[in-house]
Amino acid sequence: MAELLCGLETEYAFAVVTPGGERYDRAEAVEKLISIAQRRLKQLPDAYGRGMFLQNGARFYIDCGLHPEMTTPECPNPWDAVRYTLAGERILSEIAGEFARTTNAAEVVVLRCNVDYSGQHTTWGCHESYLHRCSPDLIREQIIPHLVSRLIYSGAGGFQPFSRGIEFTVSPRVAHLVAEVSGTSTDARGIYHTKDESLSSEGYHRLHLLCGESLCSQIAQFVKVGATALVVAMIEGGVRPGDTVTLSDPLDAMRRFAADTECKAEAPAADGGPLTALAIQRHYLALAEANQGASFMPPWAPQVCQHWRLVLDQLEHDLPSADRLLDWPLKLSLCRDHAARRGLDWESFSAWNRTLNSAAEPAPRRRRRLLEELAVPPGARPDAESASDLTAPPAPIGLDPNRLRQFLNLRHELFEIDTRFGQLGDKSIFGALDRAGLLAHHVAGVDNIEHATENPPASGRARLRGESIKRLGGRDRPYFCDWTWIHDLRASRFLDLSDPWQTDERWRETSPESPVEALI
């Protein structure tokens, strides 16, 4: 059976609030966060001056945009991928807790949210890496239908961040994807990322995905990583699983699937026939099940297929109950219930959305009229001219300014629910529901989280990296660490970790040709 390595890189929103309700300067806050991590954790500094590698083989650093990012070590299976994601969140939560205890901060907030509702249009992702040996061009054409359709279980749920109304989406990250293929990760993002920095010795490639989202559900994370790893394995094994489900317009298809909370939306295939996200996923699953014993598949393929099928069956045959299993159905259920408690009918939102989004078009008079309506005191009614100006197309409940104000207040409250849903720590909405026993998302085998905060995976170079950091971290001798080496600056030697499956320490003398010299 084949071996496989994968990893996750999770970007977190981060803010520190003073007792007076003001925000700490972001640069000052992340500098203090890193300082606390350096003091608390057994670690070695990375070669870029932005963070550190930890004794469990992971990396913690401050990414561009001044947000914290926690990566997993290289993981040999999806259980470890989820385990080390949760371990990283536990580490980050503890660092944030010390930040709050040692300053006058009223709250230190670390969030798994995927989009920003403040109007700045920021997005935070959960990037994935999969090691492979086949042509990146072949990977691209065969995996895109899978990436487009897997959001029915890998979507975090939330709201369309560019809408002036309330538009729930299965995957809010999709709104920030503007191309089928892209070489950049900070703007003009694509479904498929062409970055091919292997971080390994010659012969290896690294599929780097940036279209995914941070999730709370263990089974959603497990199937997202496990199913995608099996698709990569099949492509590497010559199966060509995407040939019969190629989409005519993958980006349009992804947007259709993201907007559909019933999992019934269709998108045209390249051959003209309609395809649903469920049909595409069942196609990939059937091929994975048929090949699960092949030499190119990992030994854990049967367990992943079992969970994959369970999730698809749930979505197809009992979608309402999926709110105990997956992120987006749970979030949708919570938001619907909250709207009902506020006396607003979820089904009426489409009319309000059309009106508000129309008001957001480049029509200054219409925008001024909308602002005037919002400023009218409760009980007052707009004049006939402004009302007609704002109601094209007309909303069935009219644009009574009190109702409009109620709708926009609800919008703010729902955005707050989405933002707090995946907050790290005790204030997490998802965490509270989980502790109350109301969810059924746990995956057997995703355990020993505390052990994973201090210990690396049992195989691969991550084990060597973690064990070396545990032994060398905190010493006076200057060491620097990267994915492929640890550099002992004073002894002019480096631990070569370029082989991803390395099992023994190989220290080499540095030279002008050494990989470390370009970065030191």
N, C-alpha and C positions, 0 to 999 in steps of 0.2 A: 504493500500500500504506500501511497505517496505521502510525503510530509509537506506541511504548509505553514507559513508564518503570516500573521496579520497583526494590525495594530490600529488604534483609534487615537485621534488628536482632538480633544474637546476644548472649544473656546467658550469662556464664561463671561457674562456681563458682570460688572463689579462696580460697586459704589459704596462710599462711606458717608453717612449722614451725621451731622453734629446735633447736639441737643436742641439747637435753635432751628433745626430743619434745613440747614444749609449743607451743601456737598463739599467734602474735602476736594482740594485740587487733585485731579486724577494722577498726574505725574508723581506728586508727593505720596499719594496713597499706595500706588503700585510699588514705589521704591521701598516703602515701609513694609509692604507685604513680602517682598523678596528678602528684606533684611530679617524678618521674623523667620522665614523659611530657612535661611542660611544658618540661623542660630539654633533652631529646633531640630533640624533634620540632618541625618548622616548623608552627606552629599559631596560631590565634586563640582566645581564651576564648569559651565560649558565654555566652549572656545569662542563664543560670540559676545560674551559679556551681558547676556540678557537673562540668564537663568542658570539651571543646574541639572545634573543627573543624580538620581536618588538611588538608595541602596536596594530598592526593589527593581532596578533596571529601567525605570521610567524617567521622563524628563519633565521638569516644571520650569516655565519661563514666561516672560512678558512679551507678547507678540505685538506686531504693528497695530496701532490703534489703542495701545496701552490697556489691553485686556489680558488677564491671566489665561494661560493655556496649559493643560495637563495632558500629557500623552501616556499611553500605556507602553510597557516594554513590548518587544516582539513576542507575540503569543502564538503557541502552536495549535490552538483550538478555540472555538467560540466561547466556551466556558471561561477560559482565562481572559479573553477579550472583555467580557462583561465583568468578571471578578476584578480585574485591574482598573477598569473604569470606575467601579464603585470604590475601590481602595484609594484611587486618586482623589475622588470627591470627599472621602473621609479625611484625607490629609489636608486638602484645601479648606474644608470646613473647620478643622482644628486650628489652622493658621489664622483664618478669619476670626475665630473665637478669641484667640490671643490678641489679635489686633484690637478687638472691642474692649477686652479687659485692661489693656495697657495704655489706652488713650481715652479721651473724653467723648468718643464716638457714641452716638445714641444707637446706631445700627450699622453693621457691616454686612452688606448684601452681596451674595454671590448667587447668580441665577443661571439655570440651564436654558433660559429662553432663547429663541432662535431669531426673533425680529424685534425691532425697536419701534414703539408706537408714539414716540415723542415728535415725530416729524423729521428726524435726522436720517431716517432710512438706513440705519445700521442693521447688519445681520451677523449673527454668530452661528458658526456651523460646527458640525462634528465630522472631521475628515477621516477617511479610512485609507489604509495601505494594505496591499496584498502582494506578496512576493511571487514572481513567476518567471518563466524562461522563454515565453513565446513572443512573437512579434506584437508590439504595442498596437500597430494598425489592425491586426486581426482581433485583438481584445476589443478595440473600439467598436467595430462593426457588429460584433457578436453580443456585446454586453449592454449596449444602449437600450434595447427594448426592456431588459430586466431592470435597469436603473429607473426608467420612466414609470414602470408599472409597480415596482415594489413599494411605492409610497403608500399603498393601501394598508400595509402593516408597519412600514418604517416612518410614516408621517407623524410629526409631533402634534399636529393640530394647532389651530390658532386662527388669526384673522388676517385678511388681505391687508397688508400694511400700507398700500397705496390708495385704499378706498376711504372716502369720507363717511361711509356708513358702517354697517355691521355685516361683514361678509365672511362667514366661517370658511376656512379652507383646511383640507386634510393635511397640507404641507405648506406652511407659510414661506419656507425657504424658496419655493418654486417662483415666487414673485420676483426674486432677485436673480434668477437665471435668465439670461438673454440670448443664449446661443446653444447650439447642439454640441459644439466642440470649442474649447477655449484653452489658451495657454497661460492665463492669469488667474489668480485666486482672490484678488482684492477688488476687481471690477470686471465688467464684461464677462461674468462667470458663465461657464457652460455646464451642460449635463455631464459631459466627459472632459476630464482635465488631461491635457497632453504631457504634463510634467512627468519626466521619466528619470528622476534622480534615484538610482537604485539603492544608494547607501550600503552597497555590498560589493564584493569582488566581481570581476568581469564575468559576464554570462547571465547575470540576474537583472531583472527589471522589477520596478515597483509601480503597480497600479495605484495612483493617488486619486481618490475620489473626494470631491468637495460639495456634492449635491445633497449630502445627507444632513440629518438634524440630530440634536441632542435629545435623548429619550429617557424616560423614567422607568418604563416597563422592562423587566428583565427579558421576557419572552420576545418583545419587540426588538430589543438589542440583539438577542441571541440569533433570531431568525434573520435579521438584517445582515449581520456579519456572516453567519453560517451559510445562508443561501447564496450570498454573493461569492463567498470563497468557493463553493461548489461549482458555481457558474464559471469562475476563473479556471478551476481545475479541469472542467469539461473542455473549455476552449483550448487549454494547454494540451489536453489529451486528443485533440483533433475531432471533437464531436460536432462543432459548429452549431450550437444550440439556438442562435438567433436568426438563422437563415429563413425560417418560415414565419417569423413574427416581426419582420422588419416593418417599421412604421414610415408612412410617407412624410410626416412632419413630426418628429419626436418631441420638439418643444411644445407645439400646439397640443399634442396628445397628453403631455405631462400636465399642462394647464387644465385640460378637460378633466383628467383624473383627479387632480387636486381640488377642483371645484365641486366634485360629486361626492356627497356623503352617503350615497346609497350603493356605491361600487357598481353602478350599471352604465356609466358613461362609455360611449364608443368612440374610437378614433380610427381613421382609415389606415389600413395596411398598405404597404408598397404595391401590393397586387390589387388594391382597390376594395378588398373585403373589410368589414368592420371588426375591430378587436376591442374587447374590454380589458381592463387591467387584470381582472381575475383570470380571464382566458390566457393571457400572456404568462402570468405566473404559474398557472396549472401546466402550461406547455413546458416551461423550464423545470418544474418539479417532476413531471413525468419522465423527462430525460435523465434527471438526477437519480430518480429511483431505478430506472432501467440500467444505469451505469454505476450504481453505488458500490458494487463489488469490484470494479475495474481497478487495474494497477495504478492508474493515474489519479484515483480518488483517495482522499484521506480516510483513515479507519473510522472516523466518527460520522461519515456520511449518512448511515442509516438513522442515527439519532436526530440529525438536523432535518432530514426528510420527514421524519415523524412529526416534529414540531412545526415544520413548514406546512404540512398538510393540515394539521390541527387548526392553525391560524386561518388558512384559506377556507376551510370548512366552516369555521365560525363566522367569517365575513360573508360567506355566501348563503348560509342556511339559518343563522341566528345572529344577525348583525346587532340587534339591540343588546344582546348579552356580551358583546365584545367590549362594552364599557368597563368590564372587570379585568380585561386582558391587555388592551392596547391603549396607548396614549390618546390618540385623536378621538376615538369614540367616547372615552371617559370625559375628555375635555368638552366635547360637544354636549354630552348629557348634563354636565354641571352647568354649562352656560344656558342651555334651554330651561333648566329648572330655575335658574336665577332670574331669567327674563320673565318667566311665569309668575314668580313671586313679586316682581315689580309691576305686574299687570299688563305686560306687553306680549302680544302674540308673535311668536317666532316667524310664522308664515307670512306676516305682514311686512317683514323687513325688506323684502325685495323692492316694494314700491318706495319705501323711504330711501333705500340705497340709490335707486334711479334718480330720485329728486335731488338728493344731496350731492351725488357725483356729477349731476348735470350742473348744479350750482358751483361746483369746483372747476368747471371748464373756464377757459379764458373769456369770461363775460363779466366785466367789472360791475355793471349795474346789478346783475343777478347776485353776485357775491355781496355787494353792499346791502341789497334787500334782505338777504339771509341773515346778515349780521344785525340788521335793524330788528328783524323778527326775534332774534335771540335776546335782544336787549329790552323787549317789551315786558313790562311787569306782569306777573301772574294775574290771570283774569282778563287782561286786555286782549283785544282782537286786532289783527292786522287790517289795514284798509284794503279794499277790493283790488286795487291795482297791484299792490305788492303780493297779495295772496295768489293772484293769477300768474304773476311773474315767477313764483316759486313752485307752482304745481303743474309743471309740464314735464313728463306725464303726471296726471293726478294720482295722488296716493288715496287708497280707498278709505282711510280714516281721516283724510284731510290734513291740512297743515296748521291746525290749532297750535299756536306757539307753546302752550303748556305741554301738549303731547310731544312736540318737537324737542322741547327742553328735556322731557322725560326720556325720550329716545337717546339723546346725546349723553345724558347722565348715565344711562345704562351702558352705552358704548364705552365710557370711561371705566365703569365697574367691571365689564367683561375683559377689557384689556388688563386690568389689575389682576383678575383671576388668572388669566393666561400667564402673566409675568410671575405671579407668586406660585403657580402650579408646581414648577420644578425648582423652587428655591432650595439651596442647600441649607440643612439645619432643621430646627424644630418648627419653623414657620411654613414649611412646604405643605401645600394642599395635598399633593399626591402622597407625601409621607404620612400625613394625618389619616388619610383614608386607608393606607396600607396598614398602619399600626392598629386601626380599628377592625381589621380583618375583613374589609369590604371588597378587597381586590383578590384576583387569582392569577397574578402575573409571574410568580416566582418559577425559576427553572431549577430542577434538581441538579445538584452538582455545582451550582454557583454559590460557593460557600467559602469559609475561611478568609473572609474579607480582611479581618484584622491582621492575619498572618501575611496577607499580600501587601500590606502597607510597608512591611519591612523586609520582605523576602522576594526574590525574583522568581520567574517561572523555572521549572525544573529542567528545561532543555534549551538548547540554542545559546547564542552568544549573550543573550540577556542575562543568563545565569552567571556567566563569567564577569560581565560588567557589574552586576549587582554585588557579587561577592567581593570583587576588587574594591568597589566603592566602600563597602562595609569595612574592609580592612584598612583602606588608605584615607578615607574621609576624616577630616579634622586634623590631619598631621600638618606640621609646619612646612614640609617639603611641597613646593608648588606643583600641583597636578592640574591638568585640564582634561576634560572628557568630551567625546563626541560619540556618535553612533558607531563609528568604525574603529575607534582607538581610544586609549587613555595615555596621555603624554606625561611622562616624568621629566619635567623641565631641567631639574638639577642634574639628574643622572644621564640626560641626553638619550633617553630610550622611550619606546612606546609599546603598549600592549596592542598588538594587531588583532582587531575584531572584524576584519573585512569579510571573513567567511561567516555567513549568518548561522551556520550549523556548528560552529567551532565548539569543541569540548574541552580543550586544554589551553592554558595560558602560554602565549607566544610573545615574549618581550624581544624587541628588536632595537638595535642602535639607530638613532636618527641620522639622516643624511640629507643633502640638498634635494634628493629625490623622494624623501619620505612624505607621505600624505599629510603629516602634521605640520610640515614646514610652511605650507601655503597659508595656514590659519594662525600661526603663532607670531 
